Amino acid sequence: MSTLPEVLVIATLAGCATGIGALPTIYTDRVSHSVYDSSLGFAAGVMVGAAVFALIIPGLNLGSPLEVVTGIVAGGAFLLVVNAALPHLHINTGFRDEASGMEGIALLQSDEAAAERAAMDDDRRRALLVGATVTIHNVPEGLAVGIAFASGEAGLGLAIATAIAVQNVPDGFAMAIPAIRAGVSTPKTIFYTTLSGGLPEPIAAAVGFALVAVVTGIFPIAAGFAAGAMIAVVFRELIPSSHGHGYADTATMAFLAGFSVMLVVDTVLAV
């Protein structure tokens, strides 16, 4: 039977794979609207796929539909409450009044600067929401790793950890893109993205390993909670934000691509 230190190492490596998804930000810290909208669409597809294949279906396998649905509703409500608690800035669009001369130009420049700051604040809020859901999403995954190893199925635990590591890469990308747009530096983006999986996953795995009998009972609700939060942030933030700059069709196709990637990953690494 595997030991707790071994489980912690494996779960930590699987969780830190989120940082790999942030590596593309090394090459650029500026993202055009077309690339950004496509990235958000892809990230949305990844998150919905992860919610369905990595959380809802395993939750249903270990519990009842009522437990999973309860978790989904609670997770969605939690996300909306967090979103409401974060600051929102409303942008007032300026215009140039020819009759007002330089005063009108100054007003326009001031409004443009305010709009830019407001957009960055909105990106920062979005990055926090995505980061929070990715972190929450890693908790039930860590529990699954710990439960598998505690049950004496080392091969199953390793297979689950491998599948989670592969899934965590696009999760990290989903978190990194809005963080870069919000003005977070590349090193900090990679660090925080890595931490979002590398911290909660081993902790949850340790809990699952030590309290396998108890944790198995709450896993369906925990998985549903994480899935609800992920789906809520997709529909509340990612999809609307990817459809505001004239690239809605591209973002939609990117969503389908992201969802398909997670479907293939889950199928190939099915455990």
N, C-alpha and C positions, 0 to 999 in steps of 0.2 A: 504493500500500500504506500502511496506517495506521502511524503511528509509535508507539514505546513510551510516550511521554508521553500521547498520545491514548488509548491502551488503559488506562493507569493511571487517567485521569480517568473514563472510562466505567465501569470496574470498581469504582472507589471510589463513584461515585454509585449503582450497582446494589447494592453491599454495604451502604451506609448506609441503604437503604430499610428495613432491619430496625428502625431507630429509629422509623419511622412507626407500626409496630405497637404501640409502647409509648405512643403519645400518649393513648389512652383513660385511662391512669392519671393524667393531669392532673386529671381531673374527680372522681376519688375514690381514696382510699388504703385504703378498707375494702371488702371483698368478702364478701357473704353466702355461706353454704354452697351454696345453689342456683345462684347465679351462678358461684361458684368451680368447682363440679363440672361445670357446663356448659362453662365456659371450658377446663377441663382436657380434657374430652371433645373439644371442638372442636380444641384444640391437638394432641391425640393424632391426630385424623383428618388434620390438616394435615401433621403430621410423617410419618405413614405414607404419605400421598399424595406428599409431596416425595421420600421415600425410593424409592418405586416409579417415579414418572414422571420425576423430575429426576436420579435417580442410577442405579437398577438398569437401567432400559431403555436409557439412553445408554451405560452400561457394557457391556451386552450387544451393542450396535451396534458398539462398538469393540474388543471382546475376546470371550473364550470364557466359557461359563457357569462353568467351573471357576475362572477368575480372579475373576469376580464373587462366586461363593460363598465362595471363600477370603477375599476382603475382608470379606464379610458376617459370617462366623464370627469373624474377627479383630476387627472393629469391635464386635461384641456382647461378646466376651470382654474387650476393653479397657474397655468401659463397666462391666461387672460388677466388674472389678478396681478401677476408680476408685471405684465405689460402696462396695466393701468397705473401701477405704482411708479413706473419709470417716467422721467420727464418727457413731455412732448412739446415741440416748438412748432408754431404755426407761421408759415412764411407769408409775408405781405409783399406782393409783386409791385416793384416800382415802375415808373414810366417817366419819359423825358417830356417836359412841358417846354416847348420852344419859347413861350412868352416869358418864362421865368429865368432864362439864360443859364449862367453858371450854377445858380442855386438848384435848378432842376437837374443838371448834370451831377452835382454833388449828391443829390438825393438818390439819383439812380445808382451811383457807385456805392453809396451807403447801403441801399437795399440789396444790391447784388452781393455785397460782402456779407450782409445779414443772412441772405438766402443760402450762401455757401456754408456759413457756420451752422445754420439750421440743418442743412443736408448732412453735414458731417455728424452732428449730434444724433440725427435720425439713424445714420449708419452705425454709430456707436451703440445706440439702443438695440438695433437689430443684431449686432454682433454679440451683445450680452445675452439676448434671448436665445440665439442659436447656440452659443456656448453653454448656456445653462441646460438646454435640452439635450445637447450631446453628452454633457456630464451626467445628467440624470439617466440617460439611455445606457450608459456604461455600468450603472449599478446592477440592474438585473442580469446583464451579461456576465459580470463578475460573479454574481450569485450562482449562475448556471455552471461556471467553471468549478467553483468550490464544491457545489453539490455533486458534480460528476466525479471529481477526485475522491471525495469523502465516501462515495458509494463503492469505492474499490475499482472503478473503471478508469484506469489511468489512460488507456488508449482513447476512450471517449472524451475524457477531459482535455487531452492534448488536441484532439480533432476539433472540439468546440473552441478552444483557445486559438487555434489556427484560423478557423472561420471568422472569429471575432476580430482577429488582427487584420485580416483582409478587408473586412467590412469597415474597420475603423479608419482606413486610409481615405476613402471618399468622405467619411464623416469629418475628418480633419480639414479637408478641402472646403467643405460646406461652412465650417467655422472660420477659416482663414480669410476667405474672400471679403465678407463684410467687415472683418477686423482691419484689413489693409485699407479698405475704402474709408474707414473711420479715422484713419491717420495713425494707427498703431504701427510701430516700427516692425520690420521683418523679424529681427531676433526675438522681440517680445511676442510676436504673433506665433512663431514656431514654439516658443517656450510655453505659452498659455495653452496652445492647441495640444501639445504633448501632455501637459499637466491635466487637461480635461479627461484624458483616458488613463494616464499613468498613475493618477492618485486614487480615483474612486474604484477602479477595477480591482486592484489587489486587496483593498480594504473589504470590498464586497465579497471577493473570493474567500478571504479569511473567515468572514462571518458565515458564509455558506458552508465552508469546510468544517467549522467548529460546531455549527448549529444546524446540521443538515436536516434533521427531522422537523424543526420549527420553520426553517426558511423555505423548505419545500411547500409548506402550506400557504405562505404569503407570496410566493413567487408569482402566481397568476395576477394578483392585484398589483404588485410592483411592476410587472411587465406591462400590464394595461396602463398604469399611470405614466410610465415612460413613453409608451406609444401615443397616448392621448396628448401629452405635451409636445411630442414631435409633430404630430399631424396638425395640431393647433397652430404651431409656429409657422408651418408650411402655408396654411391657408390664411393666416392672419398677416404674415409678413413677407415670405419669400415669393409667393405667386403674385400678389398685387405689385410688389416692387419690381418684378421682372416684366411687367406688362405696361410700363408707363413711358417707354422711350421709343416706341415704334418697332420693337423687335419681339412682339408677342408670339408670332409663329415660330421663330427661332427658339424662344424660351420654352414653348410647348414641346417642340421636338426634343430639346435638351432634357426636359422633364421625363419624357418617355425613355430616353436613352439612360438616364440615371436609374430609373425604376428597373429597366431591363438588366442593367449591370448588377444590381442587387439581387434580382431574380436568378441570374446565372450563377453569381457567387454562392448564393444559398443552395442552389441545386447541385453545383459541382462539389461543394464542401458540405453537403447534407450529412448530418450525423444522427 
